[in-house]
Amino acid sequence: SAYTWSKAIDEAPYSDWTEFRYNAASVFYRNRSLADHDIPHNFQLGALYELPFGKQKKWATSGLSSTIFGGWQLNGVFAAYSGRPFNLTASGSSLNMPGNQQTPDQIKENVEVLGNVGSDGTYFDTTAFARVTAVRFGNVGRNTMRGPGVANLDLGLFRSFKVRESDLQFRLEAFNATNTPHFSNPNGNVNS
């Protein structure tokens, strides 16, 4: 198993280092924030278990039961990690600064993460933000919200057979065995 805590900070998206969200000299400092690929918590666990059946095992050590049940192993990989940051955007019509991205004003002290997806509602409380109508940037910075995390379990059941001098292996594998959906970040436009 492994656990990693990390923090990634940058000034531009990793996909294009020339793509700054704020190009005006007076607000260029706003570009420095959490990176789009920041994942602060990452837990990985891999496991292998040989089932206790067959020769030199606890149960079914001989005969037909050993032949059928012996030699099986169960493997699994579990991963759980934090969601990635995303930007909140708002209409920039009052700002009138092409090449710069407008953000909303946060008007509630805490932003409740509702966790809804699709037609079930919004992922976060959009009433915590307001559109800026003055000639200024909103008070929300770059990558201030974090999307949904991911938990995934992959499983495999294996058995090896000796065929003369070679090994033949039977595999049954299930990727995302719990059938858990993994959603991308929500739309960060508070006007929509």
BELGI-V70293 format. One record per backbone hydrogen bond with DSSP energy under -1.0 kcal/mol. NH is the residue of the N-H (numbers start at 0). CO is the residue of the C=O. If there is no record, write none. Layout:
BEGIN
nh->NH co->CO
nh->NH co->CO
END
This chain:
BEGIN
nh->1 co->43
nh->3 co->41
nh->5 co->39
nh->9 co->32
nh->15 co->12
nh->18 co->15
nh->19 co->17
nh->26 co->23
nh->29 co->26
nh->30 co->27
nh->31 co->28
nh->32 co->9
nh->34 co->7
nh->37 co->34
nh->41 co->3
nh->42 co->79
nh->43 co->1
nh->44 co->77
nh->46 co->75
nh->48 co->73
nh->50 co->71
nh->52 co->50
nh->53 co->58
nh->56 co->53
nh->58 co->51
nh->66 co->62
nh->67 co->63
nh->68 co->64
nh->69 co->65
nh->70 co->52
nh->72 co->157
nh->73 co->48
nh->74 co->155
nh->75 co->46
nh->76 co->153
nh->77 co->44
nh->78 co->151
nh->79 co->42
nh->80 co->149
nh->81 co->40
nh->85 co->144
nh->88 co->187
nh->89 co->101
nh->95 co->91
nh->99 co->96
nh->100 co->20
nh->104 co->129
nh->106 co->127
nh->107 co->127
nh->113 co->122
nh->114 co->122
nh->115 co->121
nh->119 co->116
nh->120 co->117
nh->124 co->111
nh->127 co->124
nh->128 co->125
nh->129 co->104
nh->135 co->133
nh->139 co->103
nh->144 co->85
nh->146 co->83
nh->149 co->80
nh->151 co->78
nh->153 co->76
nh->154 co->173
nh->155 co->74
nh->156 co->171
nh->157 co->72
nh->158 co->169
nh->160 co->167
nh->162 co->165
nh->165 co->162
nh->167 co->160
nh->169 co->158
nh->171 co->156
nh->173 co->154
nh->176 co->152
nh->178 co->175
nh->189 co->88
nh->191 co->188
END
